[in-house]
C-alpha cells in the first residue's frame, strides 16, 4: 500500500524532531501502522534550513498554502504556532479535506470550538496529543483510556519551564529572578518567557483537558491564570517546613455548582508523587470515580518528546484509514504479518548490576579474597557496606553493589565466593536496576 | 441507535464492578461512546448472587455458552480467569463472531498467540486493557500513545500484593512472613498467594507488555520468574542505607542480542519516582527513544479500577462500530451533540485551602486579631508556623495553613487582615491542594 503522504508546516524544533524520528523509526512505525508514513512536503520561511534538515527527501516550499493545495497530501501537520497564520492554515487544510495534526495549544484553547466544528462537518480529524504535556499520551488517556469514569478532577504540572524554575528555587534557595536567568541560560526558558512564567501556557493546556474531561467547550477566557513571578524563596522554605512543595498546577475540577478551571502556584503535600516531579518534567494526576487516582509522567516539551506525540497522531489516523475497522489497532501493537522473531534471552545472558550480601568471618583477608574473585571475573564494584561486628561477634555482613555484568558470569563468581571458607552462609543476590 | 448488547461471563469482584460502573455512569459513557452500552446477559455459577447484583436488569444464566449463543450479544466480557473454561469460552465467542473483552492475563500470556490469530481471522477484537496494571491505561499507551518510538525498556510494579508487602516490610521492618499475614488479613493477598508472591502474576503481565513493546509473540515460558518470598528485612534496610528501595519489577528490555523478559526483586534508586510507589499501587516506566522516560501510575487491581479498564475497552469497540471512521474518537471526547453547558466558575467561587504568610509586628495580641478575623469569616486554621523574631527584631513572619473555604470569603478576610496596623506588608497568599 502507498505510504500516507504528510505535509509539514513549520520545521523548527518540533518539526525537525518529527522528521528525524519518522526517518529513524520508519520501519518500526510502518510495522505498527500497517502502512508507511512519509513527509513529502515541508513549508517553512527558512527554506535553506528546511532543505538542510530534509536533505532532499521532501519538497520544500515557502508557503503552506502550496502544501494544502497538493491533492496527494493526506495529513497536514501544523507546527507554526500562534493564532494568526496557524489558524488560517488549519482552517484551510480542513476545508481541503485534509486531516490535521497540531501541537498548537494556544490555538485550540482559544479557537478550538470553531476548528473542531469545521473538522466534524468535513469528516476529518484534528489530532492534538502534542498540545498537552508533550510526549505523555494524556489526551489519549483522557479521551479513550478513562472513558468509564466520571472524572472528578485533574491537576497537572504542565509547564516544564516553570517547574524547572521552581525546582531550582527549592534546591538552591534561589529567588525567582535568579532562577529564571539560570533557566534561560540553560535553554529551559525562552528569551521572552512571559507565556510560561505567567501561567498562560499551562492555562491553555488546562483548558483543553477541562473540555475533554467534562464535555464542555474550550473556554480559555474563563480560566483563572496566575504565574510564579511573585513567588519568594522564603515561601518555598516555609512550605517545606510544613511538609509541602510549591508547584505551578493547572487544575480543573467538577463541583456541584460548576467547573473549576485555574492555574496558580499551589502547595502540594511533599509525600504525593506529583510533588516529587522535578526539573522540566511534566505530570498529570487524573481522579476518576471508578479508577481512583492515576498519574502520567514524562517530558512535556522538547524536539523528540513532542515529535513522539505528533507521530502517534499520524499513526492513529493512518491506522483508521488503512486497517479494517475490526483491527484498527493490532492486538499486539504490530501488524500480525510484521511480528519479529527476535529471541527472548535466557536469564544467564541478561546483563544487569547486583546487590550481594554475604555473612563473612570478621577477620583479615576476607575482603581481599572476595574482591579478588570479582576482579578476576571482570566484575567491578560500585559501592560497599560492611556492618561493624558487635563486641565479641566473629561474623559480620559484607554488602557489595556491582556494576553491570552478564548474569552467567555473576553466577560463576557467586559459586566461587560461596566456596570460600570465610563465607559462612548462602550469599544473597538481588539484582539492581538504575532505570536511568 | 440501539444500545450495544454485552454478555458478562463471571460476575465476581471485577464483574460486579463493571456492572455497577456501567449503571452509575451510563449517561456519561453514552455521551462519550455515541451509543448506549448495556449488559443484558450474565453467566455465573452462583446465579443467586448474580441476580442480587443485577437486580433484574440482565438475564442471568448458569452456562456461558448460552450467552455466546445469543445472536443479540455484540461483545462478550470474560472474567472467569484461568486457562480452562475461560479459554474455551473466549475461543467460542470469537468463533461466534463476538468481540471479546478480557482481564485474563494468565490466559493471554500463555495462549495469546492462538487467541489473537483466531480473532484476526474472524475479524473481531480481543481487548485486554484490564489484563495489565488494572485501571492504568498502559496497554493503550504502549499500543497507541508511543507508536513513534523504538521502545528501549519497560520496568513496572505490576503486582499490588507484593508491592504492599514490600512497603510493609520497609515501613515496619517486618519479615516477609509477617507482612504476608498482614496483607492477607487486610485483603491485599489471597488465601493462596502463590501466584502473586512467586512473581507469576507479574510475569504474565510483563510477557504481554513485552510482546506489545517489541512485536514478538507472547512467550510466558521464556520469562525468568523470581518472587519475593526469600527477601529478608535486613536486605531492605541495607538497600536503604545505600540509597535504594527494593521493588518487585517486571522488566523487558531490547538488547543487541535479544529481548530480556524477567521478574525479580530489584534495587531501585530511592530518588526515582517509581521507587516511591507505595502500598498496593502499580506503576510502569516506559523508555522510548524519542519520548524518553514516561511513567504511568494508578491502582492495579480492585473492583472498580479494573472495571474502568474493561469499560474503556467496551467504549473503544463501540466507538469503532458506530461512529464514522473519521470520528472514531470525538475531538473533545464527548460526541459533538452531547456537549455540556455546565458553567466554568469565577475564581471567587472556587473552594480551596490556603497558605498565608504575613509580616507582623512582634507584639502581644497580633495572633488574636488575625485569628479573630478568620474565625468570624468561618475560616478554620489547619496549621501555624511563627518564625522566632531575631534579637532586637520587631517584626516576624506568621504563616497559616487554612482548611477549605470559598475564595471570595478568603479575599474579604485577607482585605480585613491587611487593614490591621500590626500587619506590616502585603499578605502573601498561595493556594493549597491536598490532591487526595
Boltz contact constraints between the chains, C-beta under 6 A:
constraints:
  - contact:
      token1: [A, 21]
      token2: [B, 148]
      max_distance: 6.0
  - contact:
      token1: [A, 21]
      token2: [B, 290]
      max_distance: 6.0
  - contact:
      token1: [A, 25]
      token2: [B, 150]
      max_distance: 6.0
  - contact:
      token1: [A, 28]
      token2: [B, 150]
      max_distance: 6.0
  - contact:
      token1: [A, 32]
      token2: [B, 147]
      max_distance: 6.0
  - contact:
      token1: [A, 116]
      token2: [B, 331]
      max_distance: 6.0
  - contact:
      token1: [A, 120]
      token2: [B, 336]
      max_distance: 6.0
  - contact:
      token1: [A, 123]
      token2: [B, 326]
      max_distance: 6.0
  - contact:
      token1: [A, 124]
      token2: [B, 326]
      max_distance: 6.0
  - contact:
      token1: [A, 125]
      token2: [B, 326]
      max_distance: 6.0
  - contact:
      token1: [A, 135]
      token2: [B, 291]
      max_distance: 6.0
  - contact:
      token1: [A, 136]
      token2: [B, 294]
      max_distance: 6.0
  - contact:
      token1: [A, 137]
      token2: [B, 141]
      max_distance: 6.0
  - contact:
      token1: [A, 137]
      token2: [B, 145]
      max_distance: 6.0
  - contact:
      token1: [A, 140]
      token2: [B, 145]
      max_distance: 6.0
  - contact:
      token1: [A, 141]
      token2: [B, 137]
      max_distance: 6.0
  - contact:
      token1: [A, 143]
      token2: [B, 329]
      max_distance: 6.0
  - contact:
      token1: [A, 143]
      token2: [B, 333]
      max_distance: 6.0
  - contact:
      token1: [A, 144]
      token2: [B, 329]
      max_distance: 6.0
  - contact:
      token1: [A, 145]
      token2: [B, 137]
      max_distance: 6.0
  - contact:
      token1: [A, 145]
      token2: [B, 140]
      max_distance: 6.0
  - contact:
      token1: [A, 145]
      token2: [B, 312]
      max_distance: 6.0
  - contact:
      token1: [A, 147]
      token2: [B, 32]
      max_distance: 6.0
  - contact:
      token1: [A, 147]
      token2: [B, 312]
      max_distance: 6.0
  - contact:
      token1: [A, 147]
      token2: [B, 315]
      max_distance: 6.0
  - contact:
      token1: [A, 148]
      token2: [B, 21]
      max_distance: 6.0
  - contact:
      token1: [A, 148]
      token2: [B, 308]
      max_distance: 6.0
  - contact:
      token1: [A, 148]
      token2: [B, 311]
      max_distance: 6.0
  - contact:
      token1: [A, 148]
      token2: [B, 312]
      max_distance: 6.0
  - contact:
      token1: [A, 149]
      token2: [B, 308]
      max_distance: 6.0
  - contact:
      token1: [A, 150]
      token2: [B, 25]
      max_distance: 6.0
  - contact:
      token1: [A, 150]
      token2: [B, 28]
      max_distance: 6.0
  - contact:
      token1: [A, 155]
      token2: [B, 435]
      max_distance: 6.0
  - contact:
      token1: [A, 211]
      token2: [B, 332]
      max_distance: 6.0
  - contact:
      token1: [A, 212]
      token2: [B, 332]
      max_distance: 6.0
  - contact:
      token1: [A, 212]
      token2: [B, 333]
      max_distance: 6.0
  - contact:
      token1: [A, 215]
      token2: [B, 334]
      max_distance: 6.0
  - contact:
      token1: [A, 215]
      token2: [B, 339]
      max_distance: 6.0
  - contact:
      token1: [A, 215]
      token2: [B, 340]
      max_distance: 6.0
  - contact:
      token1: [A, 216]
      token2: [B, 340]
      max_distance: 6.0
  - contact:
      token1: [A, 216]
      token2: [B, 342]
      max_distance: 6.0
  - contact:
      token1: [A, 219]
      token2: [B, 344]
      max_distance: 6.0
  - contact:
      token1: [A, 222]
      token2: [B, 344]
      max_distance: 6.0
  - contact:
      token1: [A, 224]
      token2: [B, 347]
      max_distance: 6.0
  - contact:
      token1: [A, 238]
      token2: [B, 399]
      max_distance: 6.0
  - contact:
      token1: [A, 242]
      token2: [B, 383]
      max_distance: 6.0
  - contact:
      token1: [A, 258]
      token2: [B, 343]
      max_distance: 6.0
  - contact:
      token1: [A, 258]
      token2: [B, 345]
      max_distance: 6.0
  - contact:
      token1: [A, 259]
      token2: [B, 342]
      max_distance: 6.0
  - contact:
      token1: [A, 259]
      token2: [B, 344]
      max_distance: 6.0
  - contact:
      token1: [A, 260]
      token2: [B, 345]
      max_distance: 6.0
  - contact:
      token1: [A, 260]
      token2: [B, 350]
      max_distance: 6.0
  - contact:
      token1: [A, 261]
      token2: [B, 344]
      max_distance: 6.0
  - contact:
      token1: [A, 264]
      token2: [B, 431]
      max_distance: 6.0
  - contact:
      token1: [A, 265]
      token2: [B, 430]
      max_distance: 6.0
  - contact:
      token1: [A, 266]
      token2: [B, 431]
      max_distance: 6.0
  - contact:
      token1: [A, 266]
      token2: [B, 433]
      max_distance: 6.0
  - contact:
      token1: [A, 267]
      token2: [B, 355]
      max_distance: 6.0
  - contact:
      token1: [A, 267]
      token2: [B, 430]
      max_distance: 6.0
  - contact:
      token1: [A, 267]
      token2: [B, 432]
      max_distance: 6.0
  - contact:
      token1: [A, 268]
      token2: [B, 433]
      max_distance: 6.0
  - contact:
      token1: [A, 272]
      token2: [B, 435]
      max_distance: 6.0
  - contact:
      token1: [A, 290]
      token2: [B, 21]
      max_distance: 6.0
  - contact:
      token1: [A, 290]
      token2: [B, 304]
      max_distance: 6.0
  - contact:
      token1: [A, 290]
      token2: [B, 307]
      max_distance: 6.0
  - contact:
      token1: [A, 290]
      token2: [B, 308]
      max_distance: 6.0
  - contact:
      token1: [A, 291]
      token2: [B, 135]
      max_distance: 6.0
  - contact:
      token1: [A, 291]
      token2: [B, 305]
      max_distance: 6.0
  - contact:
      token1: [A, 291]
      token2: [B, 308]
      max_distance: 6.0
  - contact:
      token1: [A, 292]
      token2: [B, 299]
      max_distance: 6.0
  - contact:
      token1: [A, 292]
      token2: [B, 305]
      max_distance: 6.0
  - contact:
      token1: [A, 294]
      token2: [B, 136]
      max_distance: 6.0
  - contact:
      token1: [A, 294]
      token2: [B, 298]
      max_distance: 6.0
  - contact:
      token1: [A, 295]
      token2: [B, 297]
      max_distance: 6.0
  - contact:
      token1: [A, 296]
      token2: [B, 296]
      max_distance: 6.0
  - contact:
      token1: [A, 297]
      token2: [B, 295]
      max_distance: 6.0
  - contact:
      token1: [A, 298]
      token2: [B, 294]
      max_distance: 6.0
  - contact:
      token1: [A, 299]
      token2: [B, 292]
      max_distance: 6.0
  - contact:
      token1: [A, 304]
      token2: [B, 290]
      max_distance: 6.0
  - contact:
      token1: [A, 305]
      token2: [B, 291]
      max_distance: 6.0
  - contact:
      token1: [A, 305]
      token2: [B, 292]
      max_distance: 6.0
  - contact:
      token1: [A, 307]
      token2: [B, 290]
      max_distance: 6.0
  - contact:
      token1: [A, 308]
      token2: [B, 148]
      max_distance: 6.0
  - contact:
      token1: [A, 308]
      token2: [B, 149]
      max_distance: 6.0
  - contact:
      token1: [A, 308]
      token2: [B, 290]
      max_distance: 6.0
  - contact:
      token1: [A, 308]
      token2: [B, 291]
      max_distance: 6.0
  - contact:
      token1: [A, 311]
      token2: [B, 148]
      max_distance: 6.0
  - contact:
      token1: [A, 312]
      token2: [B, 145]
      max_distance: 6.0
  - contact:
      token1: [A, 312]
      token2: [B, 147]
      max_distance: 6.0
  - contact:
      token1: [A, 312]
      token2: [B, 148]
      max_distance: 6.0
  - contact:
      token1: [A, 315]
      token2: [B, 147]
      max_distance: 6.0
  - contact:
      token1: [A, 320]
      token2: [B, 325]
      max_distance: 6.0
  - contact:
      token1: [A, 320]
      token2: [B, 328]
      max_distance: 6.0
  - contact:
      token1: [A, 325]
      token2: [B, 320]
      max_distance: 6.0
  - contact:
      token1: [A, 326]
      token2: [B, 123]
      max_distance: 6.0
  - contact:
      token1: [A, 326]
      token2: [B, 124]
      max_distance: 6.0
  - contact:
      token1: [A, 326]
      token2: [B, 125]
      max_distance: 6.0
  - contact:
      token1: [A, 328]
      token2: [B, 320]
      max_distance: 6.0
  - contact:
      token1: [A, 329]
      token2: [B, 143]
      max_distance: 6.0
  - contact:
      token1: [A, 329]
      token2: [B, 144]
      max_distance: 6.0
  - contact:
      token1: [A, 331]
      token2: [B, 116]
      max_distance: 6.0
  - contact:
      token1: [A, 332]
      token2: [B, 211]
      max_distance: 6.0
  - contact:
      token1: [A, 332]
      token2: [B, 212]
      max_distance: 6.0
  - contact:
      token1: [A, 333]
      token2: [B, 143]
      max_distance: 6.0
  - contact:
      token1: [A, 333]
      token2: [B, 212]
      max_distance: 6.0
  - contact:
      token1: [A, 334]
      token2: [B, 215]
      max_distance: 6.0
  - contact:
      token1: [A, 336]
      token2: [B, 120]
      max_distance: 6.0
  - contact:
      token1: [A, 339]
      token2: [B, 215]
      max_distance: 6.0
  - contact:
      token1: [A, 340]
      token2: [B, 215]
      max_distance: 6.0
  - contact:
      token1: [A, 340]
      token2: [B, 216]
      max_distance: 6.0
  - contact:
      token1: [A, 342]
      token2: [B, 216]
      max_distance: 6.0
  - contact:
      token1: [A, 342]
      token2: [B, 259]
      max_distance: 6.0
  - contact:
      token1: [A, 343]
      token2: [B, 258]
      max_distance: 6.0
  - contact:
      token1: [A, 344]
      token2: [B, 219]
      max_distance: 6.0
  - contact:
      token1: [A, 344]
      token2: [B, 222]
      max_distance: 6.0
  - contact:
      token1: [A, 344]
      token2: [B, 259]
      max_distance: 6.0
  - contact:
      token1: [A, 344]
      token2: [B, 261]
      max_distance: 6.0
  - contact:
      token1: [A, 345]
      token2: [B, 258]
      max_distance: 6.0
  - contact:
      token1: [A, 345]
      token2: [B, 260]
      max_distance: 6.0
  - contact:
      token1: [A, 347]
      token2: [B, 224]
      max_distance: 6.0
  - contact:
      token1: [A, 350]
      token2: [B, 260]
      max_distance: 6.0
  - contact:
      token1: [A, 355]
      token2: [B, 267]
      max_distance: 6.0
  - contact:
      token1: [A, 383]
      token2: [B, 242]
      max_distance: 6.0
  - contact:
      token1: [A, 399]
      token2: [B, 238]
      max_distance: 6.0
  - contact:
      token1: [A, 430]
      token2: [B, 265]
      max_distance: 6.0
  - contact:
      token1: [A, 430]
      token2: [B, 267]
      max_distance: 6.0
  - contact:
      token1: [A, 431]
      token2: [B, 264]
      max_distance: 6.0
  - contact:
      token1: [A, 431]
      token2: [B, 266]
      max_distance: 6.0
  - contact:
      token1: [A, 432]
      token2: [B, 267]
      max_distance: 6.0
  - contact:
      token1: [A, 433]
      token2: [B, 266]
      max_distance: 6.0
  - contact:
      token1: [A, 433]
      token2: [B, 268]
      max_distance: 6.0
  - contact:
      token1: [A, 435]
      token2: [B, 155]
      max_distance: 6.0
  - contact:
      token1: [A, 435]
      token2: [B, 272]
      max_distance: 6.0
